[in-house]
Amino acid sequence: MGYDIADYKSIDPIYGSIGDLDELIAELKKRDMKLMMDLVVNHTSDQHPWFLSSRNSFESAHRDWYIWRAPRRGPDGSPLPPNNWSQLLGEANSAWTYDPPTDQYYLSLFTPEQPDLNWENPSVRAAVHDVMSFWLQRGVCGYRMDVINLISKDQSFPDAEPVLGPDHKYHPGSKYYINGPRMHEYLREIHDKVLKPHGAITVGEMPGVSDISEVLRTVGSKSGELNMIFIFDLVDIDNVPGKVRMTLRDWSVKDLARIVNKWQTTMIEKDGWNSVFIENHDNPRSVSRYTDDSDSMREYGAKLLALMQTTLSGTLFLYQGEEIGTRNCPRSWDVGREYKDIESINFWKKSKDVHSNDEAKLALARTILQRKARDHARTPVHWDGSLANAGFCAEGVEPWMRIMDDWKEVNVETQMKDEEEGSDDMSVWHFWQRGLKNRKEDKDVFVYGDFRMVGQGSEEAFAYVRSGEHEGTWLVVLNFSGKEVEWKVPSDLKVVRWVAGNYTKGKPDKAESGSLLLKPWEGILGMCKD
């Protein structure tokens, strides 16, 4: 289950059956909705029949369905990994796993339980095509394609540069498998043989790729590969460049604006297509990462991010819990007891092993976990503040992770209630609902329209104009700081009226020309004269 697939053509019984999935697809169709599936084909489970057969012997028909290599030898003849690549979810570990019965290593970039498939083998690719067709024929509309840009590896498997320093045995080998030598060939083959005949939609998860021309090779309108990809620039904004994900650096509002501008203008000018997202299961909560998640500011920050995303071009992906402003786990939680993700466990173990006598570095590692661990996105959804386990599971049932401490205040049931009559407040959930409704009604502007940054130069705020053929011109102003900011409306823009903001349910009371004062974490949307 999860990201180590043991059977590509069935549903794990703990989630239901194929019959349940068929019913889900049928009921979604009645509601004018469709279902995308997650496709994990860079690797399988080590319990998949293909791998069990592969590791059984050199003569197995599935032996070369995975990436096996002979070991290097230590001075005493002991086996060593074929190269120095580090594991993606724990850089202290090798990306290779030793298999004693055959005295060989298999590549397992993520964990030993997730052996990488050998896409050089045509039989592997044919099997993947068959799996994809199987679910499309059952009615799914397309796929989120997990780490799909890792499927092609440099077949010489060279050592990685020692970028992590001399105190590390293993180093990231990403330059030898991110957007590898045959990736585009494999994606075009998938498109021509599977996706195009079924009219399927795709979004590829492609970490580590920020080059415009390389991205457009995949998502350009004539690329014949994928519809869109998840570009990681925004969710990598606090990574130390050239290092692993579990690092931390300061970033500025100008960095945020530059990334937004880069991909909005690129896709519009170069005829590509964006995905719009700032949260997923592999990243911390956006309200904690980009704004202020304190009790007094959390809702303003969550709504600021909603206003930004609902006014950007592309296909919007909203992650569970984001619509109610779920925040990161509190720092007070015990890492050893509460954190469950393998990346967090490996990172904390390595930090304690390497920095056992350095309190400052251990404190930094603890801060990195509290700010960036994937666990934050994996806490149970808070459905109801009046029920045990926040309504996620029955009383007496232990969920996979601890329920967040604020579940009685931050939950779906509370936020979905009708707003109090006469109140000027709007919950995060209702704010998202209104933003999505406006986005759909004015899609000519917010989904397909032109984009232009304006009023650049501020250290705290940034703004942009969206315009379309039919729904006019709109100005979005976003204060990404915890202080009041004075922002000047550009002289070439004529604001007719401010129509929405994250501090009020009604129309924001702001100057329509000259300077205006933005409150901490305030965002406003205005209609302009064409």
C-alpha positions in Angstrom: 0.0 0.0 0.0 1.1 3.6 -0.2 4.2 4.2 -2.3 5.5 0.6 -2.3 3.0 -1.1 -4.6 2.7 -4.9 -4.2 -0.2 -5.3 -6.7 -0.9 -2.8 -9.4 -4.4 -4.1 -10.3 -6.2 -4.4 -7.0 -7.2 -2.2 -4.0 -5.8 -2.9 -0.6 -8.6 -4.5 1.5 -8.2 -2.0 4.3 -9.5 0.6 1.8 -12.2 -1.4 0.1 -12.4 -3.3 -3.2 -12.4 -2.7 -6.9 -16.2 -2.8 -6.7 -16.1 0.1 -4.3 -13.8 2.0 -6.7 -16.2 1.4 -9.6 -19.0 2.7 -7.4 -16.9 5.8 -6.5 -16.2 6.5 -10.2 -19.9 6.1 -11.1 -21.1 8.4 -8.3 -18.5 11.0 -9.1 -19.7 11.0 -12.7 -23.2 11.7 -11.6 -21.9 14.8 -9.9 -19.9 15.9 -12.9 -16.6 15.0 -11.3 -13.7 12.7 -12.3 -11.1 10.6 -10.4 -7.4 10.8 -11.0 -5.2 8.0 -9.6 -1.7 8.1 -8.2 0.7 6.1 -10.4 3.8 4.9 -8.7 6.0 3.2 -11.3 9.6 4.3 -10.6 9.7 1.6 -8.0 7.6 -1.2 -6.6 7.3 -2.9 -3.2 9.9 -5.5 -2.3 6.9 -7.7 -1.8 5.7 -7.3 -5.4 5.7 -10.7 -7.3 7.9 -9.2 -9.9 10.6 -8.4 -7.3 10.2 -11.6 -5.4 10.8 -13.4 -8.7 13.7 -11.1 -9.6 15.7 -11.6 -6.4 15.1 -15.4 -6.5 17.9 -16.2 -8.9 20.0 -14.9 -11.8 18.0 -17.0 -14.1 14.6 -15.5 -13.1 12.6 -14.1 -16.0 12.2 -10.9 -13.9 15.8 -10.5 -12.9 16.4 -7.6 -15.2 13.1 -6.0 -14.3 15.1 -4.3 -11.6 18.5 -2.7 -11.4 21.1 -5.2 -10.1 24.8 -4.5 -9.9 27.8 -6.4 -8.6 29.4 -5.0 -5.4 32.6 -3.2 -5.1 34.9 -4.9 -2.6 36.4 -3.6 0.6 40.0 -4.4 1.6 38.8 -7.5 3.4 36.6 -8.6 0.5 33.4 -7.4 2.1 30.7 -6.1 -0.3 30.3 -2.4 -0.8 27.6 -0.5 -2.8 28.3 -0.1 -6.6 28.6 3.7 -6.2 28.3 6.4 -3.5 24.7 7.5 -4.2 22.7 8.4 -1.1 19.2 7.4 -0.3 16.7 10.1 -1.1 14.9 9.7 2.3 18.0 9.4 4.3 21.3 10.7 3.0 23.3 8.8 5.6 22.3 5.6 3.9 23.2 4.1 0.5 20.8 4.1 -2.4 21.7 0.5 -2.9 20.5 -2.5 -0.9 22.6 -5.7 -0.6 21.0 -9.1 -1.4 23.2 -11.8 0.2 21.8 -14.8 -1.7 22.9 -13.5 -5.1 25.8 -11.3 -3.8 24.5 -8.3 -5.7 23.0 -4.9 -4.9 19.7 -3.6 -6.1 19.0 0.1 -6.6 16.5 1.5 -4.1 16.6 5.3 -4.3 14.0 5.8 -1.6 14.1 2.9 0.8 15.2 -0.7 0.7 11.5 -1.7 0.6 11.1 0.2 -2.7 13.3 -1.3 -5.4 13.6 0.8 -8.6 12.3 -0.7 -11.8 14.6 -1.1 -14.8 12.9 1.0 -17.4 15.6 0.1 -19.9 13.8 -3.3 -20.2 11.0 -3.1 -22.8 9.0 -5.7 -20.8 8.9 -3.4 -17.8 7.6 -0.5 -19.9 4.9 -2.8 -21.5 3.8 -3.9 -18.1 3.5 -0.3 -16.9 1.4 0.6 -20.1 -0.8 -2.4 -19.3 -1.4 -1.2 -15.7 -2.2 2.3 -16.9 -4.7 1.0 -19.5 -6.3 -1.2 -16.9 -7.4 1.7 -14.7 -8.3 4.0 -17.5 -10.6 1.4 -18.9 -12.3 1.3 -15.5 -13.1 5.0 -15.8 -10.3 6.9 -14.1 -9.6 10.1 -16.0 -5.8 10.2 -15.7 -2.8 10.1 -13.4 -0.7 11.9 -10.9 2.6 10.3 -11.9 4.9 9.9 -8.9 8.5 10.9 -9.3 8.1 10.2 -13.0 11.3 12.1 -13.9 13.4 9.5 -12.1 12.6 6.5 -14.3 15.7 6.9 -16.6 19.1 6.4 -15.0 22.6 7.0 -16.4 23.5 3.4 -17.1 27.2 3.9 -16.2 26.1 4.7 -12.6 29.0 7.0 -11.9 29.9 8.2 -8.4 28.2 11.4 -7.3 30.3 14.5 -6.4 30.9 14.7 -2.7 28.6 17.8 -2.2 27.7 16.9 1.4 31.3 17.1 2.5 34.0 14.7 3.6 32.1 13.6 6.7 29.5 11.9 4.5 30.0 8.5 2.9 27.1 8.9 0.5 26.0 11.8 -1.7 23.1 12.8 -3.9 23.4 11.2 -7.3 20.4 13.2 -8.7 22.2 14.5 -11.7 22.4 11.0 -13.0 18.7 10.1 -12.7 16.7 13.3 -12.6 15.3 13.8 -16.1 17.7 11.0 -17.2 18.9 10.3 -20.7 15.8 8.4 -21.9 13.1 10.0 -19.8 11.5 12.0 -22.7 11.5 8.9 -24.9 9.7 7.0 -22.2 7.1 9.7 -21.6 6.4 10.1 -25.3 5.9 6.3 -25.5 3.4 6.4 -22.7 1.6 9.3 -24.3 1.3 7.7 -27.7 0.5 4.2 -26.5 -1.7 4.9 -23.5 -2.6 8.5 -22.7 -3.6 9.8 -26.1 -5.9 6.9 -27.0 -7.8 7.3 -23.7 -7.8 11.1 -23.7 -6.2 11.0 -20.2 -5.1 13.9 -18.1 -1.7 13.8 -16.4 0.4 15.7 -13.9 3.9 14.6 -13.4 5.7 14.9 -10.1 9.1 16.1 -11.2 11.4 17.2 -8.3 14.7 18.9 -9.0 13.8 20.4 -12.4 13.7 24.2 -12.7 15.1 24.8 -16.2 12.5 26.4 -18.4 13.4 24.7 -21.6 13.6 21.3 -20.0 10.1 21.8 -18.4 8.6 22.9 -21.7 10.0 19.7 -23.3 7.5 17.9 -21.1 4.5 20.3 -20.8 4.6 22.4 -24.0 1.4 22.2 -26.0 3.2 20.2 -28.7 5.5 18.1 -26.5 3.4 14.9 -26.7 4.4 14.0 -23.1 2.4 15.3 -20.1 -0.3 17.9 -19.6 1.5 19.5 -16.6 4.0 18.8 -13.9 4.4 19.8 -10.3 7.2 22.4 -10.4 9.0 22.4 -7.0 10.5 25.9 -6.9 8.0 27.3 -4.4 8.1 24.3 -2.1 11.9 24.2 -2.3 12.2 27.9 -1.5 13.7 27.3 1.9 16.1 24.5 0.8 19.9 25.2 0.8 20.8 25.0 -2.9 22.7 21.9 -3.9 21.9 20.2 -0.6 19.2 17.8 0.5 15.6 18.7 1.3 16.1 18.6 5.1 18.0 21.9 5.2 16.9 25.4 6.0 17.6 28.8 4.6 16.0 32.2 4.8 14.0 33.4 1.9 12.5 36.8 0.9 9.2 38.0 -0.5 11.1 38.9 -3.6 12.2 35.3 -4.0 8.5 34.3 -3.8 7.4 36.9 -6.3 10.3 35.9 -8.7 9.2 32.3 -8.7 5.5 33.1 -9.2 6.4 35.5 -12.1 8.8 33.1 -13.7 6.3 30.2 -14.2 3.2 32.3 -14.8 4.8 34.3 -17.6 6.7 31.3 -19.0 3.6 29.1 -19.5 1.6 31.9 -20.9 4.3 33.1 -23.3 5.6 29.7 -24.3 2.3 27.9 -24.6 2.8 25.5 -21.7 0.6 24.7 -18.6 1.1 25.2 -14.9 0.0 23.3 -11.9 -0.7 25.6 -9.0 0.1 24.2 -5.5 2.0 25.0 -2.3 1.0 21.9 -0.2 1.1 18.2 -0.7 1.8 15.1 1.4 5.6 15.6 1.1 5.7 19.2 2.4 4.9 21.1 5.6 1.7 23.1 6.0 1.7 26.3 3.9 0.3 28.6 6.6 3.2 27.6 8.8 5.8 27.8 6.0 5.0 31.1 4.3 3.0 33.1 6.8 2.3 33.3 10.6 0.5 30.3 12.1 -0.1 31.8 15.5 -3.6 31.8 16.8 -4.1 35.5 16.0 -2.8 35.4 12.5 -3.3 31.8 11.2 -6.6 32.5 9.4 -5.4 35.6 7.8 -2.3 33.8 6.5 -4.3 30.8 5.2 -6.7 33.2 3.4 -3.8 35.2 1.9 -2.4 32.0 0.4 -5.9 31.0 -0.9 -6.3 34.4 -2.6 -2.9 34.0 -4.3 -3.6 30.5 -5.5 -7.1 31.1 -6.8 -5.9 34.0 -8.9 -3.0 32.2 -10.7 -3.1 30.5 -14.1 -3.0 26.8 -14.3 -4.7 23.8 -12.7 -5.1 24.3 -9.0 -4.4 21.4 -6.6 -5.7 21.9 -3.0 -4.4 19.6 -0.4 -6.5 18.1 2.4 -6.5 20.3 5.4 -5.3 23.3 3.5 -8.9 24.5 3.1 -9.2 24.9 6.8 -5.8 26.3 7.5 -4.2 23.3 9.2 -0.8 24.2 10.6 2.4 22.3 11.5 2.6 20.0 14.5 3.7 22.0 17.6 7.4 22.0 18.5 6.5 20.5 21.9 5.7 17.1 20.3 8.3 14.4 20.9 10.1 13.5 17.7 10.8 9.9 18.7 7.2 9.2 19.7 5.1 11.4 17.3 7.0 11.6 14.0 6.3 8.6 11.8 7.8 9.4 8.3 10.9 7.5 7.3 12.6 10.7 6.1 12.1 12.3 9.6 13.2 9.2 11.4 16.4 8.9 9.3 17.2 12.6 9.6 16.8 12.7 13.4 18.8 9.5 13.8 21.6 10.9 11.7 21.5 14.2 13.5 21.8 12.6 16.9 24.6 10.3 15.7 26.6 13.0 14.1 25.9 15.9 16.4 25.5 14.1 19.8 27.9 16.6 21.5 26.8 19.7 19.7 23.6 21.2 21.2 23.4 24.0 18.7 23.4 21.7 15.7 20.9 19.3 17.4 18.7 22.3 18.0 18.9 23.3 14.4 18.0 19.8 13.3 15.0 19.9 15.6 14.0 23.3 14.1 14.3 21.8 10.6 12.0 19.0 11.6 9.4 21.3 13.1 9.5 23.5 10.0 9.9 21.0 7.1 9.0 17.4 8.1 6.6 15.6 5.9 4.7 14.5 9.0 3.0 17.8 9.3 1.0 17.1 6.1 0.0 13.6 7.3 -1.9 14.3 10.5 -5.5 13.1 10.5 -8.1 15.5 9.1 -10.1 17.3 11.8 -13.7 16.7 10.8 -15.6 17.6 13.9 -14.6 19.3 17.1 -17.3 17.6 19.1 -16.3 14.0 18.3 -13.5 11.8 19.6 -10.4 11.8 17.4 -11.9 14.8 15.7 -14.3 12.5 13.9 -11.4 11.0 11.9 -12.0 7.5 13.4 -14.2 6.1 16.1 -13.5 6.5 19.8 -11.1 3.8 21.0 -9.4 3.5 17.6 -5.9 4.8 17.5 -5.2 6.8 14.3 -1.8 6.4 12.5 -0.7 9.8 13.9 -1.7 11.9 16.9 -4.6 14.3 16.4 -3.4 17.9 16.4 -3.8 19.7 19.7 -6.1 22.4 18.1 -8.7 20.1 16.7 -11.5 21.5 18.7 -11.0 25.0 17.3 -9.7 24.1 13.8 -12.0 21.6 12.1 -14.2 21.2 9.1 -17.6 21.1 10.8 -17.0 24.5 12.6 -15.7 26.2 9.4 -18.5 24.9 7.2 -21.2 26.3 9.4 -23.1 29.3 7.9 -21.4 32.5 8.9 -23.1 34.3 11.7 -25.6 36.9 10.5 -24.2 40.3 10.7 -20.7 39.0 11.2 -17.9 40.4 9.0 -15.8 37.3 9.5 -15.4 34.5 7.0 -13.8 31.1 7.8 -10.9 29.8 5.8 -13.2 27.1 4.3 -15.7 29.7 3.2 -13.0 31.9 1.8 -11.7 29.1 -0.3 -15.2 28.3 -1.5 -15.8 31.9 -2.6 -12.4 32.1 -4.3 -12.9 28.9 -6.2 -16.4 30.1 -7.3 -15.0 33.4 -8.5 -12.1 31.5 -10.3 -14.6 29.3 -12.1 -16.9 32.2 -13.0 -14.0 34.4 -14.2 -11.8 31.6 -15.7 -11.1 33.7 -18.7 -9.0 35.9 -16.4 -7.8 33.8 -13.5 -7.2 30.4 -15.3 -6.5 31.4 -18.9 -5.7 35.1 -18.8 -2.6 37.3 -19.1 -0.3 37.9 -16.1 1.8 40.9 -15.3 3.8 41.8 -12.1 3.3 45.4 -11.0 4.6 47.7 -8.2 7.8 45.8 -7.8 10.5 46.8 -5.4 8.7 46.2 -2.0 10.5 44.0 0.5 7.2 42.9 2.1 4.5 42.8 -0.6 4.0 41.9 -4.3 1.2 42.4 -6.7 0.1 41.3 -10.2 -2.5 42.1 -12.7 -4.7 39.4 -14.4 -6.6 40.2 -17.5 -8.8 38.4 -20.0 -10.8 39.1 -23.2 -14.2 39.0 -21.5 -13.9 39.5 -17.7 -11.7 42.6 -17.6 -8.6 43.5 -15.6 -8.0 42.6 -11.9 -5.3 43.6 -9.4 -4.1 41.3 -6.7 -2.0 42.8 -3.8 -0.4 40.4 -1.2 1.4 41.5 1.9 3.7 38.6 2.9 4.8 40.1 6.2 3.7 40.4 9.7 3.7 44.2 9.7 1.7 47.0 8.2 2.9 48.0 4.8 2.3 51.0 2.7 1.8 50.1 -1.0 1.4 52.5 -3.9 -1.1 51.7 -6.7 0.7 52.1 -10.0 -0.4 55.2 -11.9 -1.2 53.3 -15.0 -3.9 51.2 -13.1 -7.3 52.6 -12.4 -8.9 50.6 -9.6 -12.7 50.8 -9.9 -13.3 49.0 -6.6 -11.8 46.5 -4.2 -14.0 43.4 -4.3 -12.5 40.9 -1.8 -9.9 40.7 0.9 -8.9 38.3 3.7 -9.8 40.7 6.6 -13.4 41.2 5.8 -16.3 39.3 4.3 -17.4 42.4 2.4 -15.5 44.8 0.2 -12.2 46.1 1.6 -12.2 49.7 2.6 -9.0 50.8 0.8 -7.9 53.8 -1.3 -8.3 53.2 -5.0 -5.3 55.3 -6.0 -2.2 56.6 -4.5 -0.9 54.8 -1.3 -2.9 52.3 0.7 -2.1 50.6 4.0 -2.0 46.8 4.1 -2.4 45.1 7.4 -0.2 42.2 8.4 -0.6 39.2 6.0 -3.4 41.1 4.2 -4.4 40.3 0.6 -6.9 42.2 -1.5 -8.4 41.8 -5.0 -9.5 44.8 -7.0 -11.4 45.3 -10.3 -9.6 47.8 -12.6 -10.8 49.9 -15.6 -9.6 48.4 -18.9 
